[in-house]
Amino acid sequence: MSFDPAAFRAEFPIFRAPFDGPALHYLDSGASAQVPQRVIDAVARHDSTARANVKRGVHRLAEAATEAYETARHAVAHYINAPSPREVIFTSGTTGAINLVARAFGDGLAEGDEVLVSELEHHSNIVPWQLLQMRRGVRLGVIPVTPDGRLDLDGIEERIGPRTRLVAVAHCSNVTGAVTDLARIAAAARASGARVLVDGAQRAPHGPFDVAALDVDFYAFSGHKTFGPNGVGVLWGRAELLEAMPPFLGGGEMISHVGFAGSSWAPIPAKFEAGTPPIAQAVGLGVALDWLAEQDWGAILAHEMRLTGRILDGLAALPGCRLLGPSGLQQRLGVVSFALEGLHPHDVCQFVDATHGVALRGGHHCAQPLMERFGLIGTVRASLAPYNDDSDVDALLDGLGEAIGHLRG
């Protein structure tokens, strides 16, 4: 196979949409990726021809909806190489998936047990554990970061102690773009009997991966970052853990029997999918992942890294530009954050959008502890996807150069 950025980009109708002002240069895929026409069509087709509730209906629309929903589950399992589709739980997103584990797994922890996170985590992988700390009295440990925005794993084998029950880390930082050495973390956790949860929101859009080979216990990601619809996400978990965990939410579809004397639960994954799930959204996500699985990811990652290198080189030439993250291309993805001396990130983002049509993200990126670690209120972030090309990088660097001249006066 090979990769044609123009052909990939042609799948996305937003890049053909008319806009007032400059042409769109979308460099905010780390917040939400755009959606290809095939996913839009799949969602519309489902709602037009098979809209019904799933799992218990016996009429033909309900059976068609259930088949489409379970087909999507199989598509997720294939994309992440899950041992079984029954280990795939549909959630509202990465946040919902992590909160599920914080409740269903976390509430089994005791006072004095430890959950270990890192300084570079998204708030969605910090706050649920703080809430668990309040409920159960667990201790929250923190893995520090290096000056170039990677996890500092020196001594990780000693840091994961006998009371550490869970290590919860991002596969790729949504700020620095650094890819975590999960193999080392997983090995250290196994040696201490701890479990590992991975926030894969930033990694999942960059091609299929193998949860079994990663040797982790839980993996979470979102549909809207993976070229799918909003409102749907995935939690993968080892079957034996999911089976042992109590439900997170109670209601319809997650039960085997209900009585006033007590209730019993449905087998996984239904036990964790109370109520009506995001059916059409799951269908769309399944189509997106099937499409992504067909791509030549070796060629795509080479394309993204070439563009990332251009951005890094361009930022290094800007006066007063501070990079937050690795300056090289090893063990990183195309998420690049930086601060321009004397300029607020929001002002920079608004300027380059208005003058050059460049869509960036500005702020703390739901990573305030990391910003405090580096003495910043926020950064500007560019995040790449396969539909980006050299014209997007040109517009970014030209826009930043003009922003410095204009905003610094």
N, C-alpha and C positions, 0 to 999 in steps of 0.2 A: 504494500500500500504506500501511498504518498499523501501529502497534505497540501491543499490549495486554499490559502486564507480567503481568497475572493469567493470561492465556492462555498466555504463554510459561512462566511458573512452573508451570502445571498439567501441563506435559510431564514434570516431574521428580518421580518417586515419592518421593524422600527428603523432600520438603516435606510429604508426607502421612503420613510414618511416625510412629508414636507414640514419644515420648521421655519419659523420666523427667525431671522438672524443667521449666524454662521452655521455651517454644517455640524452635525453631531459627531463628537469624538468621545466615545463612552469609555471612560477609564475608572468605573466604579463597580466592576463586577464582583469585587469582594463584599460589597453590601447587598447587591442583588444582580444576578446575571440576567441578560435579556432572554427572551423565549422564542424558539424557532417556530415557524409556521406549522410544522407537523404536530407540535405539542398543542398549539392553539386549536388546530383542527380536531385533535383527539379529544380534547375536553368538550368542544362544541358538539362533536359527533356523539359522545357519550350522553350529554345532557339532552340531545335532540332525539336519540333513538333508544337509549337504555337507562333513562333516569328512573331509579327506584331505590328503595333501601336494600341493604345487603344482608346476607347470612340466613335469615329465617323465612323470607318470602318464598312462595311456591308458584306464583304466576310467572309468566315468561319474561316480563321485564325484570322482575326481581332476580330471576335466575341469570339473565344476561348481565345485570349489574354485578352480581356476586362473582361471576366468572371473570369479568373485566377487572374487578378489584383484586382477586386472587392471582390473576395473570400479572398484574403490576407487582404484587409481592414476589412472585418468581423472578421478575425482571430485576428487582433490587437484589435478591439473593444471588443472581447470576453476576451482577455488576461487582459485588463485594466478595464473591466466592464464599458465601455463607454455607456452612455444612448442610443446613436445612432451611427452607422458606419459613418454617414455623418459628424460627428464631428472629424473624423480621417483624417488628411492630411499627405500625404507622402512628405517627404523632403529629402534633401541630408544627413541629420544627425542632431544631437542635435544642432550643431552650426547653421545650416540652419534654424532650427525651431525657435531658440531664435531670430535670426536676422529677421525672418518673423514677430514675435511679436513686436520687436523693431521698425520696420517700420510701419506695418499696424495698430498696436495699439498705438505705441509710438508717431507717428507723429500726433495723435489727442490730444496730451498733449500740455499744454501751458507753457510759461515761468514762472518759479517759482514753477511748479508742481514738485513732488519728486518721483524718483524711488529709492527704498531701496534694497540694496544688502548686502552681508556679506563679511568679511575678508577672508573667506575660499573658495570663489568661484573660479571656473575655469575661465580662461581668456574669454572663450566663453560666460560667464554670467557677464562679466564686460565691455569688450570693446564695444559691441553693444550699451550699455547704455551710455558710454562715447561719442560715435558717435551721439547718440540722444541728449546728452547734448550740443554738438556743433551745431546741427541743430536747436534745439527747445529751448535751454536755460533752460532745466529742471535741477533740483538739484539732485545730486547723494549722497544719504545717505548710511552709512555703519554700519551694525551690527557687533560689535566686537566679538572676540572669547575668550573663557576661556583658562587658561593655559594648559588644557588637550585636546584642539583642538575641542571643541564643540561651537556652537553658544551661546553667552551670551544673554539669553532672559530676564534677569532681566530688568523690566521696558519696555518691548516690547510694551505694551499697550499704553504707553505714547510716545514711539519712533515713532510709526506709527501715524502721525499727520493728520490734516485736509487737507493738501496739498499732502499727500502721495497718489499716484494713483496706484502704483504697487509695490509689494514686490516680488523680484526675488531671490530665494534661491535654493541650491542643496538639494535634498532629502537625499543624502549620500555624504560626502566629498570624493573626489578622492585622497586626501592626508591622512587625519586622519582616515577615515573609519567611522566617527561618523554619526549617523542617526539623522536627524533634527526632532525636535518636530513640525511637520507641523500642528497638531491640534491647538496648542497654537497660532501659527502664523496666521493660517486661521481665528481663532476666533477674534483675535485682528484686523486683516484686515477688516473683516466683520463689526466690530463695527465702523470702521472709513470710510467705503465705498471704501476701496482699493481692488484691485484685486491681485491675487497671481499666479505667474508663478513658476513652479518647474522644475529644471534641474534634470531629473531622469536617467541620463546616467549610473550612478553607481548602482542605485537601481533596474532598470528594469531587469537586468539579474538574479536577485535572487528571481524569482517567481512572479506569477500573483498578481495584486493589484487592488484597487478599486478607481478610480478617483472621483467617486461620493461621496464615504465615506470620502475621504481626504478633500473634500469641497474646492478644489482649482479651478482655472479658466483656467489655461494652464498647460500642462505637456509635456515635450520633452524628447525623448531618441533616441539612435542610434541602428541601426541594427548590426553593427560589434562588439559591446560590448555584444550583446544579442544572440550570437551564429548564427548570420545571416550574409549576405553578406556585403561588403563595399558599400558605396555610397547610402545608404538608411537610412532614419530615420523617426520619427513620431512627429508630433505636434498634441496633442489633445487640443481642446478648447471648451468651452461652446458654443452651437449653437447660442445663442442670441448675443454673443460677435463676433463670426466669421461672422455672417450675417451683423453686423453693421460696421465691419472693411473694409476699402478699400483693393483692391488687393495689393500684394507686388511686383509681377512681371507681366508684360503684354505680351501677345502673343497668340498663338493658344490654344484652348481648355478651356481657362478661360473666354470666352466671351459668351454672348447671341446674341448680334448683334454688328457689327462694321460698322461705317460710318464715313466719314470725318467730319461730324458735331458733332460726338460724338459716344461713344460706351456704351454698357450695359454689365453687368457681368453675368456669369453663377452662378447658386446657389452653395452653399458649398457642397462638398469640392472642386469642380472643379475650383471655383474662385481663389483658392490658388495653383493650380497645372498647371501653365502655361507651354506650350510646352510638349515635350515627357517626361514622368516621368521615374524613374528607375523601369521599369516594371519587368524584371526578378529578380532584387534584391528584390523588394517588394514581389514577389511570394516566394522567398527563405525565407524572413523574416516571412511571414505568416506560412510557414511550421515549422520554428524554434519555433515560439511562440505556435503553436498548440502542438508541442512535449513537450515544457517546461510546458505547462498547465497540461499535463498528469502526471507530476512527483509528488512525495511525498515531498513537500517542508518543511514540519516539520522535516522529517528525514534528508533532505539535509542540512538545516540550522544548525541542531545539528552537523552534520558531519563537516561542514565548521567552526563552532565555536570551535569544539574540536581541529581542526588543527590550528586555530587562537590562541587558548590558548597555544598550544605547541610553536608556534613562539614567542609569547610574553614572555613566560617563558625562552625560549632559548636566546632571546635578552637581557633579564634582567641579564643573567649570563655572558654576554660578557663585557670585560673591555672597558670603554670609549664609551659605546653605549647609545645614547640619543633617546628615543622614541618620535615621534611627533604624539600625539593622545591619545585616552583613553588607560589606562593600563589594564582595565578590559574588560569583554565581554558584558556588558549591553549596549543596544542601539548603536550597532556598527555592521559593516559587516567586511568581511575578507580582508580589505585593511590596510596594516601595513607599515608605513613609519618610517625611523630611520636614524640617522647620526652616523658614527663611527669617533671618535675624531682623527683628523690629517689625515684622508683619504678622498679623493675626491670621491663622489658617482660614477662617471664614472669609476674610477679605480677599485672600489669594484665590480661593475657590470661586467666589462670585465674579472676580475680575476675569479669570481665564474662561469662565463659562460665557460671560457676556461678550467678550472680545474675540474668542477663538473657538467657542462651542465645546470646550473640554469639560466633561463631567468628572469631577473629583470628589473625594470625601474629605471634610475638614472637621477636626475636633479631637476628642480623646478616644474615639473609636470603641467605646464601652471597655476601656482598658485604663481606668484612672490610676490604679496602683502602679502600672508600668510607666505612665507619664510622670508620676511623682518620683519614681526611681531615677528618671533621667532629668528631673527638674523642669518639666515642660507642662504647659496647660493643654497642649494638643499639637497635632501635626497635620500636614496635608498628606493625603494618601492617594496614590495611583495604583490600581489593581487591574491586571491584564486578564484577557480571555483569548481563546483562539481566533475570535473575529477581529481582534485588533491588528493593525498593520503599521507600517512606517509613517503613514500620514498622521496617525494618532500621536505618535511620539514627537513628530515634527511640531504639531500644533501645541502639544504640552510644553515642549522646551521653548518654543517661540513665545507662548503665552506667559510662561514664568519669567522669561527675560524682560518682557514688557511690564509685567506686574512689579518687578523689582524697581524698574525705572520710574514707573508711575506712582506706586504706593509709597515708596521711600522718598519721593520728591527730589 
